[in-house]
Amino acid sequence: MGIAILFAVFGVLLLIGVPVAYALAAAALATLLYLDLPSIVLVQQISAGTGSASLIAIPLFIFAGEIMMRGGISERLISLASSLVGRVRGGLGQVSILSSLFFGGVSGSAIADVSAVGGTMIPQMVKRGYDRDFAVNVSITAALVALLVPPSHNLILFSAAAGGGLSIADLFAAGIVPALLMTVVLMVTGYAVARRRGYGVEPFPGLRAVLTRLVAALPGLGLVALIFVGIRAGIFTAVESAAIAVVYALLVTIVLYRQLRVKEFLETVVHAARSTGVILFVIATAAVFGWLLAYLQVPAAAVDFLQSFAHSKHMVLVMIVLMLLLLGTFMDLAPLILICTPIFLPVARAYGIDPIHFGLVLVLAGGLGLVTPPVGSVLFIGTAIGKISVGESMKTIWPFWLAGLAVLLLVALFPEMSLWLPALLRS
């Protein structure tokens, strides 16, 4: 009965529009009262939920990404991408996809990606004669690449939700090949849609312009190398790399680019603080929810349930993916990771599924929910920028969404795609 109360209260509150963090806390409190457990447990677990030292990396990476976004790096990355792939059919759409890959390595956030790249590219595409739905759809699906490349906040969050025993360096390395695959598949899809709609190409600016733009963008791209190589080589921890990323971002945007003025810096601090507050509040309330899941032995029940009819790890992965896709339609990615990791990770381990591989599947499956209604935050931002309704976007997004689903299934069914690079770097 306790399990039913926990999920019923949470589900009802979500359906009536209560924010996720409040729904988590209220569901936990109702279950504690039903179980006749002291309500002080709620406060204790909420406090413990943000006590992990590894979580310090998240606000620091958010701050570094905000600095780079407001300090001129997004424009330089878009300019570089334009010179590289603008000549492909549907040139500006291709630029948006490649720019999202570049900027994802700076921001680590799909929302920041669609805000920065989409905020620039969607109006440009509309101005050049591209349909609004195409401009929005290509931009919001491309933003999902940011979930997979360093310094992905969500991979750090998965490591914390898994108990902190998983290597963040391995998670970062595991996401690179799937991110590149997602980029290529979306570019092929964008080419096919652009060709059917008769979109043109961008003129090639010349090799000299390409080299000039590459040099201008290298300091921003250097942040990715700094984070990944530093953590992978054991030079510093994830938290230390996040702190160094902030210092590096400040040096690049203030000293080199000279675009981050006092006003922009103060706006950056405020926006980063707000984003951090929202994320940490969700983490804190999800901690007590997760504690109750363990107390009520939900993970063990999930293992027994799946073992009753699932006889292979591939079948289990497909079933988990389907459940995550369903949950992702009405739950944002951060709470999805925090709630589903303690439930499904023990199931994955029971079937011999590598936790690093499972983390990539979980983040990518939950990421597809960011571009589907009714709670798709990336979808809402993209449609707001493109000035179209969610319904208009949904009518034509299916080629891009199916492309993302195809990548998800490939990553899920062929673990070597995510595990090859971490194993190579460890050897």
Buried (B, 14 or more C-beta within 10 A) or exposed (E): EBBEBBBEBBEEBBEEEBBBBEBBBBBBBBBBEBBEBEEEBBEEBBEEBBEBEBBBBBBBBBBBBBBBBBBBBBBBBBBBBBBBBBBBBBBBBBBBBBBBBBBBBBBBBBBBBBBBBBBBBBBBBBEEEBBBBBBBBBBBBBBBBBBBBBBBBBBBBBBBBBEEEBBBBBBBBBBBBBBBBBBBBBBEBBBBBBEEEEBEBBEBBEEEEBEBBBEBBEBBBEBBEBBBEBBBEEEBBBBBBBBBBBEBBBEBBBEEBEBBEEEBBEBBEEBBBEBBEBBBBBBBBBBBBBBBBEBBEBBEEBBEEBEEEBEEBBEBBBBBBEBBBEBBEBBBBBBBBBBBBBBBBBBBBBBEBBBBBBBBBBBBBBBBBBBBBEBBBBBBBBBBBBEBEBEBBBEBBEBBBEBBBBBBBBBBBEBEBBBBBBEEBEE
